[in-house]
Amino acid sequence: MVNKKYNLFLSPQFNKLTNGAKLRVDLLGDMKIKDIPELKDFNIKYITKGYEDLVKQGNLLVSRKVRYIEIFKK
């Protein structure tokens, strides 16, 4: 099983990563949005900063940063 250090959640009106799609991004640990391979071909506009908290991953508590973004083709 692969433990990704991020989760992408599309808003309901979008079913794939396309121009103008709005997403919620959960970054675990020290992950950054620029390091997400699925978003390499897009320019990113931050809608809101979101929030930070701790989540349990296995037996460890890991910091989670939640960001709300909109993506556009480069």
C-alpha positions as CSV (number, residue, x, y, z in Angstrom):
1,M,0.0,0.0,0.0
2,V,1.3,3.4,-1.0
3,N,0.9,6.2,1.6
4,K,0.6,9.4,-0.4
5,K,1.4,12.6,1.5
6,Y,-1.6,14.4,0.0
7,N,-5.3,14.0,-0.9
8,L,-7.1,15.8,-3.7
9,F,-10.9,16.4,-3.5
10,L,-12.6,17.8,-6.5
11,S,-15.7,20.0,-6.1
12,P,-19.0,18.3,-7.1
13,Q,-19.4,20.1,-10.5
14,F,-16.0,18.7,-11.8
15,N,-15.3,15.0,-12.4
16,K,-11.6,15.4,-13.4
17,L,-8.7,17.8,-13.3
18,T,-9.6,20.4,-15.9
19,N,-9.2,24.1,-16.5
20,G,-11.0,26.1,-13.8
21,A,-11.6,23.1,-11.5
22,K,-11.8,23.9,-7.8
23,L,-10.2,21.5,-5.3
24,R,-9.6,20.9,-1.7
25,V,-6.0,19.7,-1.1
26,D,-4.9,18.0,2.1
27,L,-1.1,18.2,2.6
28,L,0.3,15.7,5.1
29,G,3.6,16.4,6.9
30,D,6.0,18.7,5.1
31,M,4.4,18.2,1.6
32,K,3.9,21.3,-0.7
33,I,1.4,21.8,-3.4
34,K,4.2,22.3,-6.0
35,D,5.4,18.8,-5.3
36,I,2.1,17.1,-6.4
37,P,2.6,15.4,-9.8
38,E,-1.0,15.7,-10.9
39,L,-0.9,19.5,-10.6
40,K,2.5,20.0,-12.5
41,D,0.7,21.1,-15.7
42,F,-1.5,23.7,-14.0
43,N,-1.2,27.3,-12.7
44,I,-2.6,27.4,-9.2
45,K,-4.8,30.2,-7.7
46,Y,-5.4,30.0,-3.9
47,I,-9.0,30.6,-3.0
48,T,-8.5,30.3,0.8
49,K,-5.7,29.2,3.1
50,G,-8.0,26.7,4.8
51,Y,-6.8,25.3,8.2
52,E,-4.2,23.2,9.9
53,D,-4.7,20.3,12.3
54,L,-3.4,16.9,13.3
55,V,-4.6,13.6,11.8
56,K,-3.7,10.0,12.6
57,Q,-1.8,8.1,10.0
58,G,-1.1,4.6,11.2
59,N,0.1,5.0,14.8
60,L,1.5,8.5,14.3
61,L,-0.1,12.0,14.5
62,V,0.8,13.9,11.4
63,S,0.2,17.6,10.7
64,R,-2.4,18.3,7.9
65,K,-2.6,21.6,6.0
66,V,-5.9,22.0,4.1
67,R,-5.9,24.4,1.1
68,Y,-8.6,25.4,-1.3
69,I,-7.4,26.1,-4.8
70,E,-8.5,26.6,-8.4
71,I,-6.4,25.3,-11.3
72,F,-5.8,26.7,-14.8
73,K,-3.8,25.3,-17.7
74,K,-0.3,26.8,-18.2
